């Protein structure tokens, strides 16, 4: 009887170990790695004027007739508006955590996450791009917000703007 009980316990332990090793990765395990120094983060740490990164061709197309850019220094932010639409980019030092409910976008530095700003304007988006860590192990992020209030989906616009900015940071 004692040997049968030991056999059952060992069998259950082996089955539990097999089940654990075959589980799908959790969200934490599938997140992009933020270890090591990122050239994007190092370049982002040097930015003092986010308006210097604003892609002019997108401004003309998405915010025609816009007023002068509004620049903030802490954190570096640039906002352009025309009364009907707005485009904003921000560089900050924040956690490299995924945003709950946001759509993961691969191929942007260490990954990006798109959020829809409002159920009333589902095409208006807020994109967070995880740039990585600088040499001081500080996390850096790029944020691109496109709000057109025009019923168009601006997800691709936000991604294209982020790619343009990343090309300038690289």
Protein Blocks (a to p, Z undefined) as FASTA:
>chain_A
ZZmmmmmmmmmmmmmmmmmmmpccdfklmpccfedjdfklmmmmmpmblklmmcfklmmm
mmghiacddddfbdcdddddehjaccddddddddfbdcehiacdehiajbpcdddfbfkl
mmbccddddebjcfkopacdddddddeknopafklmmmmmmmmmmmmmZZ
